[in-house]
Amino acid sequence: MALYLLIFAVTLVVLGGSIALLMMARTPRYRTEPQHLLRLFDRVLEGKVSESEWHTVVGYPVRHDEYLEGVRRSAQQIMDEHGRPWQLAHGGSLLSRTGREELATLRDHLASHTALEEGRREF
């Protein structure tokens, strides 16, 4: 009987601890930051990005920053209009020349906006 109570107590402690940990743990969330988009845009312009990497970052909605969501949508629109993912397999670029020019403009705009925001935070 003592062995039964010991096993029951240990099981109860393990299950209770597991439930408590699960209730306290939060769901991990991915937060797209301007640096993530800048890094991705640089890699696209250098021709070193895969289609899956593009869709992983650009395909994920940005809910915490309206400006970044606008940039993400613009990048997605550039891909829809100028994307050439079939050329990646042959060493080509993910975007056409016009798409790369538009992405470079978008990248410069995002970099300027990010620098301006960081300057505001310092003061």
C-alpha positions in Angstrom: 0.0 0.0 0.0 2.9 2.4 0.8 4.4 1.7 -2.6 1.1 2.5 -4.3 0.8 5.8 -2.5 4.4 6.7 -3.3 3.9 6.0 -7.1 0.6 7.9 -7.0 2.3 10.9 -5.3 5.2 11.0 -7.8 2.8 10.7 -10.7 0.6 13.5 -9.3 3.7 15.8 -8.8 5.0 15.1 -12.4 1.6 15.6 -14.0 0.9 18.7 -11.9 4.3 20.2 -12.7 3.8 19.5 -16.4 0.4 21.2 -16.4 1.7 24.2 -14.5 4.6 24.6 -17.0 2.2 24.4 -19.9 -0.1 27.0 -18.5 2.7 29.4 -17.8 4.5 29.0 -21.1 3.6 31.3 -24.0 3.3 30.5 -27.6 6.5 31.5 -29.4 5.9 34.4 -31.8 8.0 35.6 -34.7 8.2 39.4 -34.9 9.4 40.8 -38.2 11.7 43.8 -37.6 13.1 46.3 -40.1 16.5 44.6 -39.9 15.0 41.3 -41.1 13.5 43.0 -44.2 16.7 45.0 -44.9 18.8 41.9 -44.7 16.4 40.0 -47.0 16.3 42.8 -49.5 20.1 43.0 -49.5 20.3 39.3 -50.1 17.8 39.5 -53.0 19.8 42.3 -54.6 23.0 40.3 -54.3 21.2 37.2 -55.8 21.8 35.1 -52.7 18.3 34.3 -51.5 16.1 31.3 -52.1 12.4 31.5 -52.9 11.5 29.8 -49.7 13.5 32.3 -47.6 11.7 35.2 -49.5 8.2 33.7 -48.8 9.1 32.9 -45.2 9.8 36.6 -44.4 7.6 38.4 -46.8 4.7 36.0 -46.5 4.3 36.5 -42.8 2.0 39.4 -41.9 3.4 42.1 -39.6 0.7 43.0 -37.0 2.7 45.2 -34.7 3.8 47.9 -37.1 1.6 49.4 -39.8 4.5 50.9 -41.7 6.4 47.6 -41.9 3.2 45.9 -43.0 3.0 48.4 -45.9 6.6 47.7 -46.8 6.0 43.9 -46.7 2.9 44.3 -48.9 4.9 46.4 -51.4 7.6 43.8 -51.5 5.0 41.1 -52.1 3.5 43.2 -54.9 7.0 43.6 -56.5 7.4 39.8 -56.3 3.9 39.3 -57.9 4.7 41.6 -60.8 8.4 41.0 -61.4 9.2 37.7 -59.7 11.1 35.0 -61.7 11.5 32.2 -59.2 12.0 29.6 -62.0 15.3 31.3 -62.9 16.8 30.6 -59.5 17.5 27.0 -60.4 19.6 28.2 -63.3 21.6 30.7 -61.3 19.4 33.7 -62.2 17.9 36.3 -60.0 14.6 36.1 -58.0 13.4 39.3 -59.6 13.7 40.9 -63.0 15.8 44.0 -63.5 12.8 46.3 -63.0 11.8 44.4 -59.9 15.4 44.7 -58.4 15.3 48.5 -59.1 11.9 48.8 -57.4 13.2 46.7 -54.5 16.3 48.8 -54.2 14.1 51.9 -53.9 11.9 50.2 -51.3 15.0 49.1 -49.4 16.5 52.6 -49.4 13.2 54.0 -48.2 13.0 51.5 -45.4 16.6 52.1 -44.4 16.0 55.9 -44.2 12.8 55.4 -42.2 14.6 53.1 -39.8 17.5 55.5 -39.3 15.0 58.3 -38.7 13.1 56.3 -36.1 16.3 55.3 -34.3 17.4 59.0 -34.3 14.1 59.9 -32.6 14.5 57.3 -30.0 17.9 58.6 -29.0 16.5 62.0 -28.0 
